[in-house]
Amino acid sequence: MMKPVDHFIQVHDLVKTYADGGRSVSAIDQVNLSIDDGEFVTIMGRSGSGKSTLLSMLGALMRPTSGKVVVDSMDLYSLGSEQRADFRSEYIGFIFQSFQLIPYLTVLENVSLPMAVTGLKKKKMDMAMAVIDRVGLADKHDRLPDRLSGGEQERVAIARAIVNHPPLILADEPTGNLDTDTAGRIMEQLASLNREGHTIVVVTHNPEMEAYASRNIRVRDGRVSA
């Protein structure tokens, strides 16, 4: 995989509208922004401001009503659905507030999911165990998610996001359900990944999280300001 170029992410005139009772509501309204290779960016805003909608479109999960999202010179929404799925697999690690761990799979099995294997081969298991060890859960690799604390589940979600070494990590409120100390440790782990070269984009409503980023973007009523 080629190293991403500067202005890794470019958003042009992005619009996302929904029908609401016969009227059109803009969740994202004429957004233009760029994010460079290796940046750590937070997207701040109140609930309903459009920040999670914006993140979903950056991650090729939600088609915009109009406008473009270009990542590493690829116009995401000119790609077919299978091409976008390949893009997500190669380029992006997702971290969600709800963790989205499979409850009947162990930590090791959850972390291994992005590698898309049927029956874990030793090399894949070793790769998964390496990132599990990195987030401090090697001794709990065989546990199910309901036997982990909220902070531990978030660390599993981080391990799963980075197991394929994606250049871009998108996190939607990764500390929203955590206490202050645990949230700080999670953000420190994301900052460490950023220092290694990963581009990090974090959606949050917590202004304390801004201190970890190199740049903060604010969303209000579907519009952004850097």
N, C-alpha and C positions, 0 to 999 in steps of 0.2 A: 504494500500500500504506500502510495506517495505521501510525503509530508504535506499537510495542508498549508496553503499560502496565507499571507496577510489578508485582512478583511475576509476571514474564513466564512463568516455569515454576513450576508447582505439582504436586507429587507427593503422592498420597493413598493410604496403606495399600497400597503397591505390593508385589506378590509375584510371583516367578517360580520355578516348581518344575520339576524334571526327574525322569523315572523312571530309576532306576539299579538294575538287578538286582532288580526287584520292590519297591523302596522309593522313597519320594519324597524328593528332595534339594532344598533351598531355595537357589537361587543368589542371590535377593534376598528378604529376609524382613521384611515390614511396614515398608517405608521411607516416611517422610514428610519432605519438604523443600521449600523454595522458593528460587528464584534470581531476583533482581531484574533488571529491564532495565538493561543496561550493566555488569553485574558481570563480573569475571574470576575464575572459580572453578576450583580444581584438585580432582580426586577422586583421593585417594591410597589405595593398598592393595597388599598382596602379590599375586602371581600366584594366581589362583583365588579372590580375595576377593569377586568379583562386580562390580567396578567397570566393566569393559567391557560386561557384561550391562546394567547400569544405563544406561550411555551409549546403548546400542542402543535401549533403550526410550524414552529421552528424545528420540531422533531418529526415532521412528516406524518403526523397522526391525524390532522384535521385540515381538510382542503379549505383555503380561503375563498371568500366570495369573489374577490379580485385582488390583483397585485401579485408580487413574486417573493419567494423565499429562495435565495441562492446560497448553497453551502459548498465550499471548495469548487466553485465554478459550475456546480450542477443546479439547474433550475428544478427544484424538487417536484413541483406540481405539473411539470411537463413530462415527468416520468410516469410510466405505467405502475399499477399497484404492486406488481411483483418486483419491479425495479426499486420502488420506494421501500419495500420490505427488505430487499438486499442492502439498500443504503442504511436503513436503521440498524441492521445487524452488524454492518462493517464500521459505521461511523459513530454510533450513539450508544451511551449507557444511560438508562433511565432510572431515576430514583423517585419514588412516589411517597406522598405523605402516608398513605394507607399500607405501604410496604409491598402489598400484592404478592406476598409469599404464598406458595401452595401449601395448605395446612397439613397434608398427608405426606409431604416430602421432607426429608431431613435437611439440615443446613447445607451439607455437601451437595445433595441433589438439587436444591433450589439454586445454589450458586452455579451449578453446572448447566442449568437450563439454556443459557444463551449459546452454548457451544453446540446445541442441536444434535445431541448424540442419543442413540438408543442403546442403552447398556454402556456403562462408563468404562472406557478403556483406561489403562493405567496412566498414560501420558496426560489425558484429560483430567483424571482424578488428581494427579500431581499438580497440574495447573490450578485447579479449583482449590486444593488444599493450601497452595501457596498464598492465594489472596485471602482465604479464610484465616490463615495464620497472621497475615498482615493486619487484619482488623481485630486481632486478639481473640479469636473464637475457635482456635484449633482444638481445644479440649472439649468443645461443644459441637463438633462437626456432625455428630450422629443424632443430635436432638431434633425434635419437631418444633416448629415455630411457637406453639402454645406453651413450651417449656422455657421460653426465653423472655427476658424483659423487653420493654419497648425500645430501649437503647440498643440492646443486642439485636433485635429484629431489624432495626435501621442499619446496623453494621452489616448484617447479612445482605440487605438490599444494596448497600454500597459495594460489597464484594461481588455480588451478581452483576452489578453495573460495569465493573472494571475488569471482569475475568477475560474478556476478549481484547483488552487494551484499546478501547475506542478513543479517538482523538477528542471527542466531545462528550461531556457529561451534562445532562439536563436533570435538574432536581426540582420537584414541585413541593414546596413546604416541607423539606426533609426534617425539620426540627419542630414542626407544629404541635406534635403530641408529646414532646419531651420536656423534662425539667431543664432549668437553665444550665446546670453543670454538664448534663449529658448533651444538650444542644451544642454547647461550646466544643465538646470533644468531637462531635460529628463534623462541625465546621472546620476544626483543625485538620481532620482527615481529608476533607475536601481541599483545604488550602495546601496540604502536602501533595496531593495529586496534581494540583495546579503547578506547583513548583517543579514537578517532573515533566511538565509540558502539556498536560491535558487542558483544554479549554473548558471552563466551568460556567454554567448559567444556572443560577438558583433563584426561584420564585419564593418570596417570603413576605410576610406582613410585619416581621419583627425588625425594627430599626437597629437592634444590637448586632444583627448579622451583617450589616453593611461594613463593619470594621474589617471583615475578612476579605473583602473584594477590592479589586483594583479600580472598579468603576461601578456606580450605582445608577440604575435607570428607574424612573418613576412612571407608573401608569395611573392615569385618572380618567375615568369615563371613556376608556378605549383609546386614549391618546398618550404618547410617551414624551418624556423629557429626560435628557441625559445629564 
